[in-house]
Amino acid sequence: MRGRRKKLSREAPTKIRLLALRRALQIAESVHEILENKREVLLAQLNLLIDSANEARRDLERYLLKAYESLAVAVLRIGEQKVEEIAITTPALIEVEPLKKLIMGLVTVTLKEKEGLALPTVRYGVEGTTVALDESIKALRDSINYILKLSELETTIYRLVDELKNTQRLINALEYIIIPRYRKELEFIESVLEELAREEFARQKIYKRRRERGD
C-alpha cells in the first residue's frame, strides 16, 4: 500500500487532500463539459463557414467562366491584338486593406477595398470594341468581391480548425489523463482513510474493553 501511495501522490492521504481532490475533480469535469460545448459550437460554425466558402467559390467560378467566355467571343470579333492593346491601358491592380475581425474570440483578417477608391477603369474608346469585352470586364470586376470574400472565409476556416484541434487536445488531456488520475487518487485516498477509520474503531473497541475490565 505504501508503494501504491507513493506512486499515486507525493502528498499524504489526508481528509484535506481528499477535499482538495474532490474540488479539483469537480473543476476538471466542469472545464471538460465547457470544452465539449465549445467544440460543438466550433464544429457548427465551421460547417456554416465551409458552406459559405463553397457557395462563394461557385459564384466566383461562375463569374470567371462568364468573363473568359465573353473574352473568347471578344477575341473572335475584334482580334487578339486589339484585346491586348486595350488590356495594356488597363490598370492591373486594385488597392485593398486588411481589417481585423473577431469571430468566436478568434482574430481573423478580412480584405476590403480602400474607401474612396473605385475599381480600375478600362481606358478604351467605343470604336473597335465589342459588347462581349464589356461583359468580360464587368464579370472580372464582380469576381473581385468574391475573391476577397473567399479569402476571408478560408482564413477564418483555418483559424477555426486550429482552435478546434487545440480544444480537442485539451478535451483529450482532461478525459484520458487528468480526470482519470484524480479519480484514481481519490479512490486510493478514500480506501486509505476507510482503512485508518477501521483501525481506529478497532483500537477504540479494545481500549473500551480494557477500561471495562479495569486493565
BAFI-551911 format. One line per 2 residues: for each residue z, y, x of C-alpha. Coordinates in steps of 0.25 Angstrom, whole numbers, plus 5000, padded with zeros to 4 digits. Each point is the difference from the previous one (the first is absolute). Layout:
! residues N
Z,Y,X | ... $
//
This chain:
! residues 215
5000,5000,5000 | 5003,5009,5011 $
4986,4998,5006 | 4994,5003,4987 $
5008,5012,4998 | 4996,5006,5014 $
4985,4997,4997 | 5000,5007,4986 $
5008,5012,5004 | 5008,5006,5011 $
5010,5007,4990 | 5012,4992,4995 $
4998,4994,4986 | 5010,5010,4993 $
5000,5005,4986 | 4996,5013,5005 $
4988,4994,5006 | 4997,4992,4988 $
5000,5013,4991 | 4991,5007,5010 $
4990,4989,5000 | 5000,5000,4985 $
4997,5014,5000 | 4989,4999,5010 $
4994,4988,4993 | 5000,5009,4987 $
4993,5011,5007 | 4990,4991,5007 $
4997,4994,4986 | 4998,5013,4994 $
4991,5005,5011 | 4992,4987,4999 $
4998,5003,4985 | 4996,5014,5002 $
4990,4996,5011 | 4994,4990,4991 $
4998,5010,4989 | 4994,5009,5010 $
4990,4989,5004 | 4996,4998,4986 $
4998,5015,4998 | 4992,5001,5014 $
4991,4988,4995 | 4997,5006,4987 $
4997,5014,5006 | 4991,4992,5011 $
4992,4993,4989 | 4998,5013,4993 $
4995,5007,5013 | 4991,4988,5003 $
4994,5001,4987 | 4998,5015,5001 $
4994,4998,5014 | 4990,4989,4995 $
4996,5010,4989 | 4998,5011,5010 $
4992,4991,5009 | 4991,4996,4988 $
4998,5015,4997 | 4997,5003,5014 $
4990,4989,5001 | 4993,5004,4987 $
4999,5015,5005 | 4995,4995,5014 $
4990,4991,4994 | 4995,5011,4991 $
4999,5009,5012 | 4992,4990,5008 $
4991,4996,4989 | 4997,5015,4997 $
4998,5002,5015 | 4990,4989,5001 $
4992,5006,4988 | 5000,5014,5007 $
4995,4994,5013 | 4988,4993,4992 $
4997,5014,4993 | 5001,5010,5011 $
5000,4992,5012 | 5011,4996,5010 $
4997,5011,5010 | 5002,5011,4989 $
5013,4993,4996 | 5005,5000,5015 $
4996,5015,5000 | 5009,5003,4988 $
5011,4991,5006 | 5000,5008,5013 $
5003,5013,4992 | 5012,4994,4993 $
5014,5001,5006 | 5005,4986,5004 $
5015,5003,4998 | 5010,5004,4989 $
5014,5004,5004 | 5012,4993,4994 $
5015,5001,5003 | 5010,4989,5000 $
5012,5002,4990 | 5012,4991,4999 $
5003,4993,4988 | 5013,4992,4996 $
4998,4987,4992 | 5013,4992,4998 $
5007,5006,5011 | 4988,4998,5010 $
4993,5011,5006 | 4985,4998,5000 $
4988,5010,5003 | 4989,5004,4990 $
4988,5008,5005 | 4996,5012,4991 $
4988,5010,5002 | 5006,5013,5005 $
5002,5010,4989 | 4989,5011,5000 $
4990,4991,5007 | 4988,4995,4992 $
4992,4988,5004 | 4988,5003,5009 $
4989,5006,4993 | 4986,4994,5003 $
4991,5011,5005 | 4985,4997,4996 $
4990,5006,4991 | 4995,4995,4987 $
4986,4998,5005 | 4998,4987,5006 $
5012,4993,4994 | 5003,4990,4989 $
5010,4998,4989 | 5003,4987,5007 $
5005,5007,5012 | 5009,5009,4992 $
5006,4987,4993 | 5002,4994,5013 $
5008,5012,5006 | 5008,5001,4987 $
5004,4985,5000 | 5004,5002,5015 $
5008,5012,4997 | 5007,4992,4988 $
5003,4988,5009 | 5008,5009,5010 $
5011,5001,4989 | 5001,4985,4999 $
5000,4999,5015 | 5012,5009,5001 $
5007,4993,4989 | 4997,4986,5005 $
5005,5004,5014 | 5013,5005,4993 $
5002,4987,4992 | 4997,4991,5012 $
5010,5007,5009 | 5011,4999,4989 $
4997,4986,4998 | 5002,4997,5015 $
5013,5008,4999 | 5005,4992,4988 $
4996,4987,5006 | 5008,5003,5013 $
5012,5004,4991 | 4999,4987,4992 $
5000,4992,5013 | 5013,5007,5005 $
5006,4998,4986 | 4997,4986,5000 $
5006,4998,5014 | 5013,5006,4995 $
5000,4991,4988 | 4998,4988,5009 $
5011,5004,5009 | 5010,5002,4989 $
4995,4988,4992 | 4999,4990,5012 $
5010,5005,5010 | 5010,5011,4996 $
5004,4995,4986 | 5001,4985,5004 $
5008,5004,5012 | 5010,5008,4991 $
5001,4989,4990 | 5002,4989,5011 $
5011,5008,5007 | 5007,5003,4986 $
5000,4986,4997 | 5006,4997,5013 $
5011,5011,4999 | 5003,4995,4986 $
5002,4986,5005 | 5009,5004,5011 $
5008,5009,4991 | 5002,4989,4990 $
5004,4990,5011 | 5010,5010,5005 $
5005,5002,4986 | 5002,4985,4998 $
5007,4999,5013 | 5009,5012,4996 $
5003,4994,4987 | 5004,4986,5007 $
5009,5008,5009 | 5007,5007,4989 $
5002,4987,4992 | 5006,4993,5013 $
5009,5013,5002 | 5004,4999,4985 $
5004,4986,5001 | 5008,5002,5013 $
5008,5011,4993 | 5002,4992,4988 $
5006,4989,5009 | 5008,5010,5008 $
4993,4997,5013 $
//
